[in-house]
């Protein structure tokens, strides 16, 4: 086998329908996966549904629905969103899957237990259902609220649970992260994790009583009164989806993950808890974590209470998948928070896509058809360096900026040489423009797969015909 590349998007909670932030992460993950396919690597992309969370149980109860059908319905909405966005996920692993995920997570538990890292104790603490985690009072804001979910009251929980000896792995984790053996991008997030690791690590609760879990989730091996706590089983979806505990050959082929793509709110779970579980189980660690920022909408945090949750499906129906992909990838820095607005999306659609790329393609195709230009047939199979270099750093915005510079250069060339006067006498020069468009189509493949495909077909040559515009003006 040649080189493999295994990438994951975070596994979304399915207590509600997806919002625009989920679309961002799916598109980023898909772009990186498509890039590695173009490099000739055997690539596998995974996501799924985090279905065993307490918040899913509460949301189902509130909706008056049976838990399984509630999570099935919502997980399907996330899966359908990936399809509508033209994202190719090879594995969609559900947390409630009893055939593969349950035995896989029980195997991970067994390995950590064998290492002597699981013990039972009575515990009382403040629990944030939104984050599905216990917090120390020192980690809360001045009102005693969780920083991710201000205005939500924390539950005071007192019960007997199983704990994981996270403290045992503190020094190992510091060394792994410092040395980039577990590489965290950007540096700002790496430094946050290292600064968190300066304080002594507390052991963490990794189970809940059946009563509090409402008998929902992965049973704890050997104790039928407890269920695995959501992070222990949810992080294991990255392994259970590729065979851990049920298909060793498949698992050994794909694990470890080459890249986890996550939002900044779950960095600690991925950069500290997850590697610690794997170290305990004596399994290989993921190689890298890419942490993206959050979206605000018109300057405000996305929240159901504010009613500013944007449905990406509606935007896809209105503007098309590639227009939304372009806006998400080109107009935001991947590492910082960005502000999403439909007004800006519309401006970008008309400016960059309809007047920019779309107009260039239409103009050149029309001139080629009218003047019966023989454009030959060129097979382009290599991405420009100005695309590959930024992509290695997850700078989708920089790569697309370079492609759009190239679009402007070709436009300027057409105007300077006035091809419309008589392209036949300037065939060589005109064919160079056609070649430029063919290269642009190839460069766009990871970002705008549908558009890239349409341009490639239209410009295959030797004869080129005018077609309907790629992005009709809105």
BALO-767512 format. One line per 10 residues: number of its first residue (from 0); for each residue y, z, x of C-alpha. Coordinates in steps of 0.2 Angstrom, whole numbers. Example, Ala and Ser with C-alpha at 12.3 -4.5 7.8 and 13.67 -1.06 7.14 Angstrom:
// residues 2
0> -22,39,62  -5,36,68;
// end
This chain:
// residues 474
0> 0,0,0  18,-4,6  32,8,4  33,18,-12  48,26,-21  46,39,-34  62,44,-43  65,55,-58  79,58,-70  81,76,-76;
10> 70,80,-92  83,82,-106  82,97,-119  78,89,-135  86,101,-147  98,88,-152  101,69,-151  107,62,-134  125,61,-129  135,50,-117;
20> 131,62,-102  112,58,-104  116,39,-104  126,41,-87  110,49,-79  98,37,-86  108,22,-80  111,30,-63  92,33,-61  88,15,-67;
30> 100,7,-55  93,16,-40  75,12,-46  80,-7,-48  88,-7,-31  72,0,-23  61,-13,-32  73,-27,-25  69,-20,-8  51,-24,-11;
40> 46,-5,-13  33,0,-26  44,10,-37  40,23,-51  54,30,-62  50,46,-73  59,56,-86  53,64,-103  56,78,-115  59,96,-110;
50> 51,102,-126  45,120,-123  63,127,-123  67,142,-134  83,132,-140  71,118,-147  62,131,-157  78,139,-163  85,121,-167  69,117,-177;
60> 70,133,-187  88,130,-191  84,112,-197  69,120,-207  57,108,-198  40,111,-190  43,112,-171  31,98,-165  38,85,-177  56,91,-173;
70> 53,88,-154  44,72,-157  58,65,-167  71,70,-154  62,65,-139  59,48,-146  78,46,-148  80,49,-130  66,37,-126  74,24,-137;
80> 91,26,-129  83,22,-112  76,6,-119  93,1,-127  102,4,-110  89,-8,-102  82,7,-91  64,5,-85  55,21,-85  37,19,-81;
90> 32,37,-86  39,47,-101  31,64,-100  32,76,-115  32,94,-111  22,97,-127  8,86,-121  -8,97,-121  -19,84,-113  -10,82,-97;
100> 5,93,-96  -3,110,-101  -18,109,-89  -6,103,-75  6,117,-77  -8,130,-78  -14,123,-62  3,126,-54  3,143,-60  -15,147,-53;
110> -9,141,-36  6,152,-36  -4,166,-42  -17,163,-28  -3,165,-16  0,182,-22  17,177,-29  15,181,-48  16,199,-54  19,208,-71;
120> 34,220,-74  44,227,-88  62,220,-88  78,220,-97  92,208,-94  105,196,-101  98,179,-107  107,163,-110  97,152,-122  108,137,-118;
130> 103,138,-100  86,146,-103  88,158,-90  92,177,-86  109,181,-78  115,195,-67  132,202,-74  140,196,-58  136,178,-62  146,178,-79;
140> 164,176,-82  177,190,-86  171,190,-104  153,192,-99  149,174,-104  139,161,-95  149,148,-86  139,133,-93  140,140,-111  157,150,-113;
150> 159,157,-131  140,159,-133  134,177,-134  120,181,-121  105,190,-129  100,207,-122  81,205,-119  69,218,-115  50,214,-113  36,214,-101;
160> 34,197,-91  27,189,-76  38,187,-62  38,175,-47  42,181,-29  57,170,-26  64,182,-14  49,178,-2  55,160,1  74,164,4;
170> 74,160,23  62,145,21  74,137,8  89,140,19  81,131,33  75,116,22  92,114,15  102,116,31  91,104,40  91,91,26;
180> 72,91,25  77,94,7  93,83,6  106,87,-7  119,75,-10  134,77,-11  138,90,3  148,100,-9  133,104,-19  122,107,-4;
190> 136,120,2  136,128,-15  117,131,-14  118,137,4  132,149,-2  121,155,-16  107,158,-4  118,170,6  115,184,-7  98,191,-7;
200> 87,181,-20  81,190,-35  63,187,-41  63,178,-58  54,179,-74  42,165,-77  35,170,-94  39,176,-111  30,185,-124  22,174,-138;
210> 33,183,-150  49,178,-142  42,160,-138  36,159,-156  19,154,-149  26,138,-143  24,132,-125  11,132,-111  0,147,-112  -1,158,-97;
220> -18,157,-89  -29,172,-92  -16,181,-103  -15,174,-121  -1,186,-126  12,176,-115  19,158,-113  26,150,-97  44,151,-96  53,135,-98;
230> 59,131,-80  41,134,-73  33,121,-84  48,109,-86  50,106,-68  32,103,-67  34,88,-78  39,79,-62  21,82,-56  11,82,-73;
240> 18,64,-77  10,57,-61  -7,65,-62  -6,83,-55  -21,92,-62  -28,77,-71  -28,62,-59  -28,67,-41  -28,49,-34  -12,44,-44;
250> -4,60,-39  -7,58,-21  -1,40,-22  16,45,-29  20,63,-24  32,69,-17  46,63,-27  58,53,-16  73,58,-27  77,69,-41;
260> 93,64,-51  101,79,-59  118,85,-67  127,99,-58  123,112,-71  104,113,-65  106,112,-47  100,130,-44  83,126,-53  80,110,-43;
270> 86,116,-26  79,134,-26  66,138,-40  57,121,-39  55,120,-20  50,139,-20  36,136,-33  30,121,-23  30,131,-6  20,145,-15;
280> 8,132,-22  7,124,-4  12,107,-11  24,94,-4  42,96,-8  53,82,-15  63,73,-2  81,73,-9  91,78,-24  107,68,-30;
290> 118,79,-41  131,70,-52  146,77,-61  149,80,-80  159,70,-93  173,77,-103  179,67,-118  197,64,-119  200,78,-107  189,91,-116;
300> 171,97,-113  158,89,-123  153,101,-137  146,100,-155  158,113,-160  173,102,-155  164,87,-163  168,76,-148  150,71,-145  149,53,-142;
310> 134,43,-147  129,31,-134  119,20,-146  135,16,-156  144,11,-141  129,-1,-136  129,-9,-153  148,-12,-152  150,-17,-133  132,-21,-127;
320> 121,-11,-115  128,-20,-99  146,-16,-104  142,2,-106  132,2,-89  146,-6,-80  159,7,-86  148,21,-82  144,15,-65  160,7,-59;
330> 174,18,-66  168,35,-61  164,44,-45  146,49,-46  149,66,-38  164,73,-48  167,75,-66  174,61,-76  183,58,-92  175,47,-104;
340> 186,37,-117  181,23,-128  199,16,-126  196,14,-108  179,7,-110  187,-7,-121  200,-10,-108  187,-12,-94  177,-23,-106  191,-35,-108;
350> 199,-34,-91  184,-34,-79  170,-41,-89  178,-54,-102  192,-60,-91  184,-56,-74  166,-60,-72  164,-69,-89  178,-80,-87  173,-85,-69;
360> 156,-90,-75  162,-100,-90  175,-109,-80  163,-115,-66  149,-119,-78  160,-130,-88  167,-139,-73  150,-142,-66  144,-149,-83  158,-160,-87;
370> 158,-167,-69  139,-168,-68  139,-159,-52  122,-158,-43  122,-140,-38  105,-140,-29  93,-125,-31  95,-110,-20  83,-95,-20  94,-80,-16;
380> 83,-65,-13  94,-53,-2  107,-41,-8  124,-41,1  127,-27,13  142,-22,4  130,-18,-10  116,-10,-1  126,2,10  135,10,-4;
390> 119,11,-14  111,21,-1  124,34,-4  123,32,-23  141,25,-23  138,13,-38  157,12,-40  160,6,-22  147,-7,-23  154,-14,-40;
400> 171,-14,-33  165,-25,-19  157,-37,-31  173,-38,-41  183,-42,-25  171,-57,-23  174,-62,-41  193,-62,-37  190,-72,-21  181,-86,-30;
410> 194,-86,-44  207,-88,-31  198,-102,-22  196,-112,-38  215,-111,-42  219,-115,-24  208,-130,-23  212,-136,-41  194,-141,-44  198,-146,-62;
420> 208,-161,-55  192,-169,-47  178,-158,-42  168,-174,-37  178,-177,-22  177,-158,-17  158,-156,-21  154,-147,-5  168,-134,-8  163,-133,-27;
430> 145,-130,-23  150,-115,-12  158,-107,-27  142,-110,-37  132,-102,-22  144,-87,-23  141,-85,-41  122,-85,-38  124,-72,-25  134,-61,-37;
440> 121,-63,-50  108,-56,-38  120,-42,-32  122,-37,-50  103,-35,-54  102,-16,-51  118,-13,-61  119,-26,-75  101,-33,-77  103,-43,-93;
450> 119,-51,-87  112,-55,-70  97,-63,-78  108,-74,-89  119,-80,-75  103,-84,-64  96,-94,-78  112,-103,-81  115,-107,-63  98,-111,-57;
460> 103,-129,-55  102,-143,-50  112,-147,-67  122,-133,-74  128,-132,-92  141,-122,-101  135,-108,-112  141,-95,-124  153,-82,-115  144,-68,-107;
470> 157,-55,-114  166,-62,-129  184,-54,-129  186,-39,-141;
// end
